[in-house]
Amino acid sequence: MLRRDAVRLIPLSVTGLAAFAGNAGAGDRTPTALRFTAKMREIFERIKRNQSEEILEAAHRVADTVKRGNRCFINWDMGHRTTYDIFSDRPGDTDIFVKGLPVTAEPGDLVFTNAAAAPEDLERLKSQHARGVFVISGPRSWGGDNIGNEMIVPEIRDLRISPFADLWIDLYETAYGAVVDVPGSPCPLGPSSGGVGVLTYWMVTSDAARILAASSKKFTVYGDEPPVSGSIPTVNLNRPLGDQYFEAALNAQKAAEGEMDKVRLTAEMAVHSVLRGGRVYCYSRHEPYLCAECYARRGGLGLTFGVYGPPHELTLFDDPIQQGKLDLRFRPTEKDMVIMGLVKPDDPDDLAALALFRKAGMNVAAIGPKTRNGIIPESRTVPKEADVHVGGSCDTYGIFSLPGITRKICPISGFVANQLLWMICGEITDQLIARTGNIPAIYMNGAMKGGMDRLNEVKRLLRERGY
C-alpha cells in the first residue's frame, strides 16, 4: 500500500493493548513458552494475510532500484540490533542492501527502515526523501508509529516515519513491544520485533533476489557454502518466494515447539545457576546476534547477560544506559551457564569458546543449526558436545537456490534462534515462579513512560536476588 493510500495507525488505549498480549486466563496451564509462540504465530499470520501485497511491492521496488544502478539501504528492526541476522559474512545473506542508514543518498536510492532512532536520523531521512529517495517503513516500539503510542515519552513519540513513507508494511508493533502477559509483572514477556523483523526482511529479500535473478542481474551471496551443484533444484523464478519463506519459517517455529523437552532442560540449567548465585550468559560470535538480543531487552529477562567476540577476547555486551562505565571483561565461574547462539555447527571460534566455557565448569546449551546442507559434519561440532542442543529444524545455509547464483539465499536459523531464545526465557519464568514464588524481573520498553524507572527496578532486583 502506497503512503497516499495508507490508513494511519489509530493509537489504542492501555485496555486495547490487551488484545495484543497473550493473557493467561484463570487456570491456564499452557507453558509461557508456548503462549509466546502461539501469540507470535497470530501476528505472523496477520502480517501474511494483510501485508503480503506490500511485502511483494517492497521486493519489486528494491529489485528495480538495484537494476537501474541505485543503492538500497537497510536499517530494519530485527530485535535489539538492526543487524541481528545480517552481520558480516552471514551465510545466505546478499549484497543487495547496504547496511545502515545512509549519511548521503542520491535521488532514486531506496531506504528500507523503521529505525530512525534519533531526531537527527529522522531529519536526514526526511531531507533525503524530499530529494527523491524512496522510503519503505513500518511501525516499531521505539518510536511513535506503534499501537499505544500515547504511552511513549514525547521525545521518542515524535520519531515517526509514517507521515512521509512511500510504502508502509504494518508489523502490528505495540508500545510494550512484547506479547505474553505474566500475571503479577508490570510488563509483558517475549519481544516481538525480532521475529517479525527477521521474517519480513527475508520475505522481501527472497523476492527481490528472485526478480534480479530473473533479469540475469548478478549479486553476491555471503558465507562459506560451496558452489551449488546441478543436483540441487532451483526455484521457479515466476513464483513469489516470500510466501514460501513464510511457510518454511512457521514450519520451523512449530518444529521448535516439538523441542519443549530440551527447552525445559535448558531452563532447568539456567534456573539452577541463578538460584545458586550464578549468571546466565547468551553467547554469539557476532555481537548483534544472540548476545545483543538477550540483554536489557524490552520484554526480556533481567537475568540474562550477553557475551560475544573471538575466543581470545570474549567481551560482555555493554549496558545501553551505562555505556563505557562497566567492566566488560568476561569472568565465568562454575556457577554460571551459557546458551550459545550458533550460525554454523562447527565454527572454530565457537568450538574454542566452548572449550573456555567447559574449562570454567559451566553448563552449556546451544541454539542453532547442526547441519551444513542437511549433513552433520563428521568433525567436532558444538551441537554434539553441548549439554543440550535445540534448533534441529534449521540448516547453516539459505533455503532457496536461484538459477545463475552460486549459493543459496535466505537462511532460517536466525528466525529459529530468536523464537527458541524467548521460548527458553518463558520456561525460565515458569520454573522460577514454581520454585520460588517470585516473578523474575522483566524489562519494560525504555521509550515508554516509566520505562527508565522500571529499568532501575530490574537492576535493583538483580542486585538483591539475582533475577
C-alpha positions as CSV (number, residue, x, y, z in Angstrom):
1,M,0.0,0.0,0.0
2,L,1.4,3.3,-1.0
3,R,1.7,6.1,1.5
4,R,-1.2,8.1,-0.1
5,D,-3.5,5.1,0.3
6,A,-2.4,4.1,3.8
7,V,-4.7,4.2,6.8
8,R,-2.8,5.7,9.6
9,L,-2.5,3.7,12.9
10,I,-5.1,4.6,15.4
11,P,-3.5,4.5,18.9
12,L,-5.1,2.1,21.3
13,S,-5.6,2.6,25.0
14,V,-3.9,0.5,27.6
15,T,-7.0,-1.6,27.7
16,G,-7.0,-2.0,23.9
17,L,-3.4,-3.3,24.0
18,A,-4.6,-6.3,26.0
19,A,-5.9,-7.8,22.7
20,F,-2.2,-7.9,21.6
21,A,-1.0,-9.8,24.7
22,G,-1.2,-13.5,25.2
23,N,-3.1,-13.3,28.5
24,A,-3.0,-16.2,30.9
25,G,-6.6,-16.9,32.0
26,A,-7.6,-18.4,35.3
27,G,-6.4,-22.0,35.4
28,D,-4.5,-21.7,32.2
29,R,-1.5,-24.1,32.4
30,T,-0.2,-23.6,28.9
31,P,3.6,-23.0,29.3
32,T,4.6,-19.4,28.8
33,A,7.0,-20.7,26.0
34,L,4.0,-22.0,24.0
35,R,1.9,-18.9,24.7
36,F,4.7,-16.9,23.2
37,T,4.9,-19.0,20.0
38,A,1.1,-19.0,19.7
39,K,0.9,-15.3,20.0
40,M,3.8,-14.7,17.6
41,R,2.1,-17.0,15.1
42,E,-1.1,-14.9,15.3
43,I,1.0,-11.8,14.5
44,F,2.9,-13.6,11.7
45,E,-0.3,-14.8,10.1
46,R,-1.9,-11.4,10.4
47,I,1.1,-9.9,8.5
48,K,0.8,-12.6,5.9
49,R,-3.0,-12.0,5.5
50,N,-2.9,-8.2,5.4
51,Q,0.6,-7.2,4.2
52,S,1.6,-9.7,1.5
53,E,1.0,-7.2,-1.3
54,E,3.1,-4.5,0.5
55,I,5.9,-7.0,1.1
56,L,5.9,-8.1,-2.5
57,E,5.8,-4.5,-3.7
58,A,8.8,-3.7,-1.5
59,A,10.7,-6.5,-3.2
60,H,9.9,-5.1,-6.6
61,R,10.9,-1.6,-5.5
62,V,14.2,-3.0,-4.2
63,A,15.0,-5.0,-7.3
64,D,14.1,-2.1,-9.6
65,T,16.4,0.2,-7.6
66,V,19.3,-2.2,-8.0
67,K,18.6,-2.8,-11.7
68,R,18.9,0.8,-12.5
69,G,22.2,1.2,-10.6
70,N,21.0,2.9,-7.5
71,R,21.6,1.8,-3.9
72,C,19.2,0.1,-1.4
73,F,19.9,0.8,2.3
74,I,18.6,-1.5,5.1
75,N,18.1,-0.4,8.8
76,W,15.2,-2.6,9.8
77,D,14.3,-3.5,13.4
78,M,15.3,-7.2,13.8
79,G,15.4,-7.2,17.6
80,H,17.9,-5.4,19.8
81,R,20.0,-4.8,16.7
82,T,19.1,-3.9,13.1
83,T,21.9,-6.3,12.0
84,Y,20.8,-9.3,14.1
85,D,20.6,-11.6,11.2
86,I,22.7,-9.7,8.6
87,F,26.0,-9.4,10.3
88,S,29.3,-9.7,8.5
89,D,29.6,-12.7,6.1
90,R,26.2,-14.1,7.3
91,P,25.6,-17.3,5.2
92,G,22.7,-16.8,2.8
93,D,22.6,-13.0,3.1
94,T,23.4,-10.9,0.0
95,D,24.9,-7.6,-1.0
96,I,21.6,-6.3,-2.4
97,F,21.3,-4.0,0.6
98,V,23.9,-1.6,2.1
99,K,23.6,-1.9,5.9
100,G,22.7,1.1,7.9
101,L,21.0,4.5,7.4
102,P,22.8,6.5,4.6
103,V,24.7,9.6,5.5
104,T,24.3,10.6,1.9
105,A,21.8,9.3,-0.6
106,E,21.1,10.1,-4.2
107,P,17.7,10.6,-5.9
108,G,16.5,7.1,-6.9
109,D,18.1,5.4,-4.0
110,L,15.9,3.4,-1.5
111,V,15.9,3.3,2.3
112,F,14.1,0.3,4.0
113,T,13.9,1.4,7.6
114,N,11.7,1.7,10.7
115,A,14.6,2.5,12.9
116,A,15.5,6.2,12.6
117,A,16.1,6.2,16.3
118,A,17.3,9.8,16.8
119,P,16.0,13.2,15.8
120,E,19.0,13.8,13.5
121,D,18.4,10.5,11.8
122,L,14.8,11.3,11.2
123,E,15.5,14.8,9.8
124,R,18.2,13.5,7.5
125,L,15.8,10.8,6.2
126,K,13.1,13.4,5.6
127,S,15.5,15.5,3.7
128,Q,16.7,12.6,1.6
129,H,13.1,11.6,0.9
130,A,12.3,15.2,-0.3
131,R,15.2,14.9,-2.8
132,G,13.8,11.7,-4.4
133,V,14.8,8.8,-2.1
134,F,12.1,6.1,-1.8
135,V,11.3,5.2,1.8
136,I,9.8,1.9,2.9
137,S,8.9,1.7,6.6
138,G,6.7,0.2,9.3
139,P,5.9,0.5,13.0
140,R,8.4,0.0,15.8
141,S,8.1,0.0,19.6
142,W,10.9,2.6,19.9
143,G,9.2,5.4,18.1
144,G,5.8,7.0,17.6
145,D,4.2,4.8,14.9
146,N,3.2,1.9,17.2
147,I,-0.1,0.8,18.7
148,G,-0.5,2.5,22.1
149,N,1.9,5.3,21.3
150,E,0.3,7.6,23.8
151,M,2.4,5.7,26.4
152,I,5.7,6.6,24.7
153,V,7.6,9.6,26.0
154,P,7.1,12.7,23.8
155,E,10.7,12.9,22.5
156,I,10.5,9.3,21.2
157,R,6.9,9.5,20.1
158,D,8.0,12.3,17.7
159,L,10.2,9.8,15.8
160,R,7.6,9.0,13.2
161,I,8.3,7.9,9.6
162,S,4.7,7.2,8.7
163,P,3.9,10.8,7.6
164,F,6.3,10.6,4.7
165,A,7.0,6.9,4.0
166,D,6.2,5.9,0.4
167,L,5.4,2.3,1.3
168,W,4.2,1.0,4.7
169,I,4.5,-2.5,6.0
170,D,2.4,-2.9,9.1
171,L,4.1,-5.2,11.7
172,Y,1.4,-4.6,14.4
173,E,4.0,-3.5,16.9
174,T,2.8,-2.1,20.3
175,A,4.3,0.3,22.7
176,Y,5.2,-2.6,25.0
177,G,6.9,-4.5,22.2
178,A,6.3,-7.8,23.9
179,V,3.4,-10.3,23.7
180,V,2.9,-12.6,26.7
181,D,1.3,-11.5,29.9
182,V,2.9,-12.8,33.1
183,P,0.5,-12.4,36.0
184,G,1.9,-10.0,38.6
185,S,4.5,-8.5,36.2
186,P,4.1,-4.8,35.3
187,C,5.1,-5.6,31.7
188,P,4.8,-8.5,29.3
189,L,7.4,-11.0,28.3
190,G,8.7,-12.0,24.9
191,P,9.7,-9.3,22.4
192,S,8.0,-9.4,19.1
193,S,10.2,-7.2,16.9
194,G,12.9,-9.8,16.3
195,G,10.5,-12.4,14.9
196,V,8.5,-10.0,12.7
197,G,11.6,-8.1,11.6
198,V,13.7,-11.1,10.6
199,L,10.6,-12.7,8.9
200,T,9.7,-9.7,6.8
201,Y,13.3,-8.9,5.9
202,W,13.9,-12.3,4.4
203,M,10.5,-12.3,2.7
204,V,11.4,-9.0,0.9
205,T,14.9,-10.2,0.2
206,S,13.8,-13.5,-1.3
207,D,11.6,-11.9,-3.9
208,A,14.0,-9.1,-4.6
209,A,16.7,-11.7,-5.3
210,R,14.3,-13.8,-7.4
211,I,13.4,-10.8,-9.6
212,L,17.1,-9.8,-10.0
213,A,18.0,-13.4,-10.9
214,A,15.1,-13.5,-13.5
215,S,16.7,-10.4,-15.1
216,S,20.2,-12.1,-15.1
217,K,21.4,-9.4,-12.6
218,K,24.2,-10.9,-10.5
219,F,24.7,-10.3,-6.8
220,T,26.9,-11.7,-4.1
221,V,25.7,-14.3,-1.6
222,Y,27.8,-14.3,1.6
223,G,29.1,-17.2,3.6
224,D,31.3,-20.3,3.0
225,E,28.8,-22.5,1.2
226,P,30.4,-24.4,-1.7
227,P,29.0,-23.5,-5.1
228,V,25.6,-25.0,-5.6
229,S,25.8,-28.2,-7.7
230,G,23.4,-29.0,-10.5
231,S,21.8,-31.7,-8.4
232,I,20.1,-29.1,-6.2
233,P,16.9,-27.9,-7.9
234,T,16.5,-24.2,-8.4
235,V,13.3,-22.2,-7.7
236,N,10.7,-21.2,-10.3
237,L,11.5,-17.6,-11.0
238,N,7.9,-16.9,-11.9
239,R,6.6,-17.9,-8.4
240,P,7.0,-15.5,-5.5
241,L,9.3,-16.7,-2.8
242,G,8.2,-14.6,0.1
243,D,5.2,-16.8,0.8
244,Q,7.4,-19.9,0.6
245,Y,9.8,-18.4,3.1
246,F,6.9,-17.6,5.4
247,E,5.7,-21.2,5.3
248,A,9.2,-22.5,5.9
249,A,9.6,-20.2,8.9
250,L,6.3,-21.1,10.5
251,N,7.0,-24.8,10.0
252,A,10.4,-24.3,11.7
253,Q,8.7,-22.5,14.6
254,K,6.3,-25.4,15.0
255,A,9.2,-27.8,15.0
256,A,10.8,-25.7,17.7
257,E,7.7,-26.3,19.8
258,G,8.3,-30.0,19.4
259,E,11.6,-29.5,21.3
260,M,9.9,-28.4,24.5
261,D,11.6,-31.2,26.4
262,K,15.0,-29.7,25.6
263,V,13.7,-26.1,26.2
264,R,12.7,-27.3,29.7
265,L,16.1,-28.8,30.3
266,T,17.9,-25.7,29.2
267,A,15.7,-23.6,31.5
268,E,16.4,-26.0,34.4
269,M,20.1,-25.4,33.9
270,A,19.6,-21.7,33.9
271,V,17.4,-21.7,37.0
272,H,19.9,-23.9,38.8
273,S,22.7,-21.4,38.0
274,V,20.7,-18.3,39.1
275,L,19.5,-19.8,42.4
276,R,23.0,-20.6,43.4
277,G,24.3,-17.2,42.7
278,G,25.5,-17.7,39.1
279,R,24.7,-16.0,35.8
280,V,23.0,-17.0,32.6
281,Y,25.0,-15.9,29.6
282,C,23.9,-15.8,25.9
283,Y,27.0,-16.1,23.7
284,S,27.3,-15.4,20.0
285,R,30.4,-14.9,17.9
286,H,28.8,-11.8,16.4
287,E,27.6,-9.1,18.8
288,P,24.3,-8.3,17.1
289,Y,23.1,-12.0,17.3
290,L,22.0,-13.8,20.5
291,C,24.4,-11.7,22.6
292,A,22.6,-8.4,21.9
293,E,19.1,-9.9,21.7
294,C,19.2,-11.3,25.2
295,Y,20.4,-8.3,27.2
296,A,18.4,-5.3,28.6
297,R,15.7,-6.1,26.0
298,R,12.2,-4.8,26.3
299,G,10.1,-7.8,27.2
300,G,13.3,-9.7,28.2
301,L,14.5,-11.1,31.4
302,G,16.9,-9.2,33.6
303,L,18.9,-12.3,34.5
304,T,20.4,-12.9,31.0
305,F,23.8,-11.4,30.0
306,G,25.3,-11.1,26.6
307,V,28.9,-12.2,25.7
308,Y,30.5,-12.1,22.3
309,G,33.7,-12.0,20.3
310,P,36.6,-14.2,19.3
311,P,37.5,-16.7,22.0
312,H,40.8,-14.9,23.0
313,E,38.8,-11.7,23.9
314,L,35.3,-12.6,24.9
315,T,33.5,-9.4,26.0
316,L,30.3,-8.6,27.8
317,F,27.6,-6.7,26.0
318,D,27.7,-3.1,27.2
319,D,24.8,-1.7,29.2
320,P,22.8,0.6,27.0
321,I,22.4,3.1,29.8
322,Q,25.8,2.9,31.4
323,Q,27.9,2.6,28.2
324,G,31.6,2.8,28.9
325,K,31.2,2.7,32.7
326,L,31.2,-1.1,33.3
327,D,33.9,-3.7,33.5
328,L,33.1,-5.7,30.4
329,R,35.7,-8.5,30.9
330,F,34.1,-11.9,30.8
331,R,34.9,-13.8,34.1
332,P,32.9,-17.1,34.0
333,T,32.6,-19.4,37.1
334,E,31.4,-22.9,37.7
335,K,28.1,-21.5,38.9
336,D,27.3,-20.0,35.5
337,M,25.7,-21.4,32.4
338,V,25.8,-20.3,28.8
339,I,23.4,-20.5,25.9
340,M,25.4,-20.5,22.7
341,G,23.8,-18.9,19.6
342,L,25.2,-20.7,16.5
343,V,25.3,-19.8,12.9
344,K,27.4,-22.9,11.9
345,P,27.7,-26.1,13.8
346,D,31.5,-26.4,13.5
347,D,32.7,-22.8,13.6
348,P,36.3,-22.9,15.0
349,D,35.7,-19.8,17.2
350,D,32.6,-21.3,18.6
351,L,34.4,-24.5,19.4
352,A,37.2,-22.6,21.1
353,A,34.7,-20.6,23.1
354,L,33.0,-23.9,24.1
355,A,36.4,-25.1,25.4
356,L,36.7,-21.9,27.6
357,F,33.2,-22.4,29.0
358,R,34.0,-26.1,29.8
359,K,37.3,-25.1,31.4
360,A,35.3,-22.7,33.7
361,G,33.0,-25.6,34.7
362,M,29.9,-24.0,33.0
363,N,26.8,-25.9,31.8
364,V,26.3,-25.3,28.0
365,A,23.2,-25.2,25.9
366,A,23.3,-24.4,22.2
367,I,20.7,-23.0,19.8
368,G,21.3,-23.2,16.0
369,P,22.0,-25.5,13.1
370,K,23.6,-28.9,13.5
371,T,23.9,-29.4,9.7
372,R,25.5,-28.0,6.6
373,N,23.4,-28.6,3.6
374,G,21.5,-31.2,5.6
375,I,24.6,-33.2,6.6
376,I,26.0,-33.3,10.1
377,P,29.8,-32.7,9.9
378,E,32.0,-35.7,10.8
379,S,34.3,-33.4,12.7
380,R,33.6,-31.8,16.1
381,T,30.6,-29.6,16.4
382,V,29.1,-27.6,19.2
383,P,25.6,-29.3,19.0
384,K,27.4,-32.7,19.5
385,E,29.3,-31.5,22.6
386,A,26.8,-29.2,24.3
387,D,24.8,-30.5,27.2
388,V,21.6,-29.6,25.4
389,H,21.0,-28.6,21.8
390,V,17.9,-27.1,20.2
391,G,17.2,-25.8,16.7
392,G,17.4,-29.0,14.7
393,S,14.8,-27.7,12.3
394,C,17.3,-25.3,10.6
395,D,20.4,-25.5,8.4
396,T,23.5,-23.4,8.1
397,Y,22.7,-22.1,4.7
398,G,19.9,-20.5,2.8
399,I,16.8,-22.3,1.7
400,F,16.4,-21.0,-2.0
401,S,18.7,-21.9,-4.9
402,L,18.4,-19.4,-7.7
403,P,19.5,-20.0,-11.3
404,G,22.8,-18.4,-12.0
405,I,23.5,-17.7,-8.3
406,T,26.3,-19.7,-6.7
407,R,25.0,-20.0,-3.2
408,K,21.5,-20.5,-1.6
409,I,19.9,-17.4,-0.1
410,C,17.7,-16.7,2.9
411,P,18.6,-18.8,5.9
412,I,16.1,-19.7,8.5
413,S,18.4,-20.2,11.5
414,G,18.2,-16.6,12.8
415,F,14.5,-16.7,12.9
416,V,14.5,-20.1,14.7
417,A,17.1,-18.9,17.2
418,N,15.0,-15.9,18.1
419,Q,11.9,-17.9,18.7
420,L,13.8,-20.5,20.8
421,L,15.6,-17.9,22.9
422,W,12.3,-16.4,24.0
423,M,10.7,-19.9,24.5
424,I,13.6,-20.7,26.9
425,C,13.1,-17.4,28.7
426,G,9.4,-18.2,29.0
427,E,10.2,-21.5,30.5
428,I,12.8,-20.0,32.9
429,T,10.0,-17.7,34.1
430,D,7.6,-20.5,34.8
431,Q,10.2,-22.5,36.6
432,L,11.4,-19.6,38.8
433,I,7.8,-18.9,39.8
434,A,7.2,-22.5,40.6
435,R,10.3,-22.9,42.6
436,T,10.4,-19.5,44.4
437,G,7.0,-17.9,44.1
438,N,8.8,-14.8,42.7
439,I,8.3,-13.3,39.3
440,P,11.6,-12.7,37.6
441,A,12.3,-9.1,36.6
442,I,11.2,-8.2,33.1
443,Y,12.4,-5.1,31.3
444,M,9.9,-2.6,30.0
445,N,10.3,-0.6,26.8
446,G,12.7,2.2,27.8
447,A,10.8,4.5,25.4
448,M,7.6,4.2,27.5
449,K,6.6,6.5,30.3
450,G,8.1,4.9,33.4
451,G,10.4,2.7,31.3
452,M,13.6,4.0,32.8
453,D,12.2,3.7,36.3
454,R,11.4,0.0,35.5
455,L,15.0,-0.5,34.2
456,N,16.3,0.7,37.6
457,E,13.9,-1.5,39.4
458,V,15.1,-4.5,37.4
459,K,18.7,-3.6,38.3
460,R,17.8,-3.4,42.0
461,L,16.1,-6.9,41.9
462,L,19.2,-8.3,40.2
463,R,21.4,-7.0,42.9
464,E,19.2,-8.3,45.7
465,R,18.2,-11.7,44.4
466,G,19.9,-12.3,41.1
467,Y,16.8,-12.5,39.0
